[in-house]
Amino acid sequence: MLSMNAASSVSQASSPSRSSARETWKRRAAFVRLGAGPLAIAGFFLPWAHGPGPFAASEFTGFTLVGFAGRLQALDLSVAQGGMLWAIRLAILGVAIAGAWQLLLAPVHRMHFGYRLSGWYLVGAAGLCGAIGLARSGLEVPPPGLMCLAFAAACFLLAWIATPGERNINGARENPSPGPE
């Protein structure tokens, strides 16, 4: 019995308190991971911005911004302006698509590259939209849609940080815990 205590004090990774704490973090990360997709999808349909000047009473969601950019493309625009509108439409629509991928791929997050790609897309989109909002209106509470987008990005980041050994695409652990020797 004395030798067993000495062995467990040397092997800290196999101690019951550390392994139960690791399992608790994995469980919490799984719940946080499941929240990223629904938050991103909800954020797409909630207000992102208020209109300028006479449109100040109008709120623009991701859905209405995609439609508004589509109506602008009906105008006689140059090739560069039309291409820019297409890129903006696809970038905004990408938030809803990334949210759907996050929702569908969260259970198999270790095995599918699309989960990480869509998660990092949400992080980038939230950062870009937050920077645009900060430059446009200063330091204030963002609209509900951008807040949900920021929370979705934070959920992805927290789950990614909480499970460092599960970042490989093939499911192999980067830092395998030492087995009993």
N, C-alpha and C positions, 0 to 999 in steps of 0.2 A: 504494500500500500504506500509505503514511503517512496519507493522508486517511481510509482505512478504519479505522485504529486510533483516529484522533481522533474519528470519528463514533461508534464503539462505546463510547468512554469517556464520551461525552455521553449516549448512550442506554443507561442502566444496565439497563433492563428487558429489552433484547434481548441482553445479554451471555450467553455460553454458560454461565458458572458460575451466574448467577442463574436462568436458565430451567431448567437441569438440577436445581437445588435445588428449584425450584417443582414440577417434575414428580415429584421424589422425595417431596415432601410430599403431592402429590395421590395418589400410589400408596399411601403409608402411610395416608392418610386413607381410601382405599377399603377397605383391609384392616380398619381400625378400624371403619368404618361397617358392614361385614358382620358384625362381632361383636356388635353391640347386640341384634339380634333373638334369636339363640340364647341369649344370656345372660339376657335377660328371660324367655324361655319356660322355661329351666331353673330360673331363680329362682322362678317361679311354683310349681313342683312340689317345691322344696326347702324345708326348715323356715324359717318366718318368726319364730316365737315359741315359747316354752315356756309351758306352762300355769301358772297361779298355784296356790298352796296344794296341795291334794290332787292336782291335775292337773300337778304339776311334772314328772312323768316323761313327759308327753305333749308331742309337738311338733306344731305347727300349721303346715301349708303354706298357700299361697294357695288351693289346691284344697280342702283340708279346712275352711278358714275360710269359703269360699263355701257349702259344704254345711252347716256348723254354723249359719250365719246362716239358711239355708233351713229347717232344723229348728226354729230359734227362732221363725220366722214362723208355725209351726203352733200356737203358743200363742195364747191370747186376749189380743191386744195392742191398744192404742189405734191410731188411724189414724196419728198422728205417729210412734209407735214402729215400726209396720210400714213406714211410708215411710222411716224412718231405716235400717232393716235392708235394704230394697231398695237404697237409695243406697249403703250399705256393700258389699253384694254386687256391685253393678255396678262400683263403684270398684275392688274387688279383681280382679274378672274383667277389667276394663279393662287390667290389666297384661299378661295373656296375649294379649289382643286387640292391644294396642299392640306387643307383641313380635312377633306374627305379621305385622303391617303393616310393622314395621321389617325383618323378614326378607324379605318379598316385594317391598317397594318400594326396597330398597337399590340395586339396579341402575339404577333410574330416579328416583333421589332428587331430581334437579333439576326433573323435570317433574310431580311429583305432590305436591299439598298434604298428603295423608294421611301422607306420610313425616315431614314436619316436625311435624305435629299429634301423631302418635303418639310422636315423639321427645321433644317437650316434655311430653307426658303422662308418659312414663317419668321424666323429670327431676323433675317435680312429685311424682309418686308416691314416688320414691326419697327426695326431700327430706322429704316428710311422714312416711313410714315411719321414716326415720332420726331425725327429731325426736321421734316418738312413742316409739321405742326408747330414745332418750337420756333422755327424761323418765321413762320407766317403770323402766329398770334402770341408769341412769347411764352413765358412759363405760366401755364395754367393747366387745370385738369382737362385731359383730352376727352373727346366725345365717347359715348359708350362703345361704339364699334371699334375704335382704336384701342380703347382700354381692354376689350376682350381679346383683340389681336395681340396686345402686349402680354396679357396673362397667358395666352396660348403659347407664345414664344418662351415665356418664363417657365411654363410647365415642361416644355421640351428640354430646355436647358437644365432645369433641376433634375429631371429624370436621367439625363445624360451624365450629369456630374455625380449623381448618387450611385450609379452602377458603372464604375470605371472598367471593370473586367468584361463587360458585355458589349464592347464597342466593335468587335470584329464582325465581319459579314458572315463568316461561316459558323459562328456560335462558339468558337474556341476562346477560352479565356486568355487574356494577355498576361495576367499575373495569377497563375494557378496557385491555390493555397497548398502549402506543403502537406503531403499525406503523412500518415503515421509511419515512422521509420524505426 
